[in-house]
Amino acid sequence: MKQAGQDTWPRDIINISFGEMKMNYRKGFTLVELMVVILIVGILAAVAIPLMQGRIDKAKWSEANAAAGTIRTAVRAYAAETSISTASTACTGKTCDDSDVQAALGFSSTDLDGTYFEADCYTVTSVNSSGIAVITVSGDDSSKTGAPSGSYQLDASGNWTKQAASE
């Protein structure tokens, strides 16, 4: 060992040996640890993807719900301007791509074209005695890419319900 006061004495103090005891530090993860992490991520993905797909379809149908509400409001205004029987006769059983329905309700041919639905997806199913329309929306009628399948109905009380598949 060198004398204190020479240039290298701090290094000698740091390099004190502890006999046979060696400390080996390894950096990184073992293969088993990595496989456990991959397994956990896979399980989370398998659970999350179906949940997110349901949210995506619900968001797509919200476009149709908003447009159906607009159509229902237009039918009610038309019934107030003319009469309920006139509104019922002009709109019931017709899709909103019909030029007579568009003229009666004040829509142009592209007003109901959205990201997933177009005018022919919306059908005025009925108009009740208060002038409130029941609107059925079918995603199967849409030629838009990514449109959801099935149909929903906005009934006279304002409920938005999925319709049973017709066979």
C-alpha positions as CSV (number, residue, x, y, z in Angstrom):
1,M,0.0,0.0,0.0
2,K,1.2,3.4,-0.8
3,Q,1.9,6.1,1.7
4,A,-0.8,8.7,2.5
5,G,0.0,11.9,0.7
6,Q,1.0,10.3,-2.6
7,D,-1.1,10.8,-5.7
8,T,-3.0,7.5,-5.7
9,W,-4.0,7.0,-2.1
10,P,-7.8,7.6,-2.6
11,R,-7.9,4.8,-5.2
12,D,-6.3,2.4,-2.7
13,I,-9.0,3.2,-0.1
14,I,-11.8,2.6,-2.6
15,N,-10.4,-0.7,-3.7
16,I,-10.5,-2.4,-0.3
17,S,-11.0,-6.1,-0.8
18,F,-13.5,-8.1,1.1
19,G,-11.8,-11.4,0.8
20,E,-13.6,-13.9,-1.4
21,M,-16.9,-11.9,-1.5
22,K,-17.6,-10.6,-5.0
23,M,-20.5,-8.5,-6.0
24,N,-21.6,-9.2,-9.5
25,Y,-24.2,-6.8,-10.8
26,R,-26.1,-7.8,-13.9
27,K,-28.2,-5.4,-15.8
28,G,-31.4,-6.3,-17.6
29,F,-34.2,-8.8,-17.2
30,T,-34.2,-12.5,-17.4
31,L,-36.2,-14.4,-20.1
32,V,-38.8,-15.5,-17.6
33,E,-39.4,-12.0,-16.4
34,L,-39.9,-10.8,-20.0
35,M,-42.3,-13.7,-20.8
36,V,-44.4,-12.9,-17.7
37,V,-44.7,-9.2,-18.8
38,I,-45.7,-10.3,-22.3
39,L,-48.3,-12.7,-20.9
40,I,-49.8,-9.9,-18.7
41,V,-49.9,-7.5,-21.7
42,G,-51.6,-10.2,-23.8
43,I,-54.3,-10.8,-21.2
44,L,-55.0,-7.1,-20.9
45,A,-55.2,-6.7,-24.7
46,A,-57.6,-9.7,-24.9
47,V,-59.9,-8.1,-22.4
48,A,-59.7,-4.5,-23.6
49,I,-60.2,-4.9,-27.3
50,P,-63.8,-6.2,-27.1
51,L,-64.7,-3.5,-24.6
52,M,-63.3,-0.8,-26.9
53,Q,-65.1,-2.3,-29.9
54,G,-68.4,-1.9,-28.2
55,R,-67.6,1.7,-27.4
56,I,-66.7,2.4,-31.0
57,D,-70.1,1.0,-32.2
58,K,-71.9,3.0,-29.6
59,A,-70.1,6.2,-30.8
60,K,-71.0,5.4,-34.4
61,W,-74.7,5.0,-33.5
62,S,-74.7,8.3,-31.7
63,E,-74.4,10.0,-35.1
64,A,-77.6,8.2,-36.2
65,N,-79.3,9.1,-32.9
66,A,-78.6,12.8,-33.4
67,A,-79.8,12.8,-37.0
68,A,-83.0,10.9,-36.0
69,G,-83.7,13.5,-33.4
70,T,-83.3,16.2,-36.1
71,I,-85.7,14.4,-38.4
72,R,-88.2,14.0,-35.6
73,T,-88.1,17.7,-34.8
74,A,-88.6,18.5,-38.5
75,V,-91.6,16.2,-38.7
76,R,-93.1,17.8,-35.6
77,A,-92.6,21.3,-37.1
78,Y,-94.1,20.1,-40.4
79,A,-97.1,18.7,-38.5
80,A,-97.5,22.0,-36.7
81,E,-97.4,24.0,-39.9
82,T,-99.8,21.8,-41.8
83,S,-101.7,19.1,-39.9
84,I,-100.8,15.8,-38.2
85,S,-102.6,13.8,-40.8
86,T,-100.7,15.6,-43.6
87,A,-97.4,15.0,-41.9
88,S,-98.3,11.4,-41.3
89,T,-99.3,10.9,-44.9
90,A,-96.3,12.7,-46.3
91,C,-93.7,10.9,-44.1
92,T,-94.9,7.6,-42.8
93,G,-93.1,4.6,-44.3
94,K,-90.7,6.6,-46.3
95,T,-87.0,7.0,-46.2
96,C,-85.4,10.4,-45.9
97,D,-83.8,10.1,-49.4
98,D,-87.3,10.5,-50.9
99,S,-87.4,14.0,-52.5
100,D,-91.0,14.6,-51.3
101,V,-90.0,13.9,-47.7
102,Q,-87.0,16.1,-48.1
103,A,-89.1,18.9,-49.5
104,A,-91.7,18.6,-46.7
105,L,-89.2,18.5,-43.9
106,G,-86.8,21.2,-45.4
107,F,-83.8,18.9,-45.9
108,S,-81.5,18.9,-48.9
109,S,-80.2,15.7,-50.4
110,T,-77.0,15.9,-48.5
111,D,-78.1,17.2,-45.1
112,L,-78.4,13.7,-43.6
113,D,-75.1,12.4,-45.0
114,G,-72.8,11.7,-42.2
115,T,-69.6,9.7,-41.6
116,Y,-71.4,6.4,-41.2
117,F,-75.0,7.0,-42.3
118,E,-76.8,8.6,-45.2
119,A,-80.3,9.7,-45.9
120,D,-81.7,6.3,-47.0
121,C,-80.8,4.8,-43.6
122,Y,-83.5,6.9,-41.9
123,T,-87.2,5.8,-42.2
124,V,-90.1,7.6,-40.6
125,T,-92.0,4.6,-39.2
126,S,-95.0,6.4,-37.9
127,V,-96.3,9.8,-36.7
128,N,-98.5,9.7,-33.6
129,S,-101.5,11.9,-32.8
130,S,-99.2,14.6,-31.2
131,G,-97.1,14.8,-34.3
132,I,-94.2,13.0,-32.8
133,A,-92.4,10.7,-35.3
134,V,-90.9,7.3,-34.7
135,I,-87.7,7.0,-36.7
136,T,-86.0,3.7,-37.5
137,V,-82.3,3.8,-38.5
138,S,-80.7,0.9,-40.3
139,G,-76.9,0.7,-40.5
140,D,-77.3,-2.2,-43.0
141,D,-78.7,0.3,-45.6
142,S,-75.6,2.4,-45.6
143,S,-72.9,2.2,-48.3
144,K,-70.5,4.1,-46.1
145,T,-67.3,2.4,-45.1
146,G,-67.2,1.3,-41.4
147,A,-71.0,1.7,-40.9
148,P,-72.3,-0.4,-38.0
149,S,-74.8,-3.2,-38.7
150,G,-78.2,-3.6,-37.3
151,S,-81.0,-1.0,-36.7
152,Y,-82.1,1.2,-33.9
153,Q,-85.3,3.1,-33.3
154,L,-86.0,6.5,-31.8
155,D,-89.5,6.0,-30.4
156,A,-92.2,8.6,-29.6
157,S,-91.1,8.8,-25.9
158,G,-87.5,9.6,-27.0
159,N,-86.0,6.1,-26.2
160,W,-83.2,4.9,-28.5
161,T,-83.5,1.1,-28.7
162,K,-81.8,-1.6,-30.7
163,Q,-84.2,-3.5,-32.9
164,A,-84.2,-7.3,-33.1
165,A,-82.7,-8.7,-36.3
166,S,-85.3,-9.5,-38.9
167,E,-85.1,-13.0,-40.3
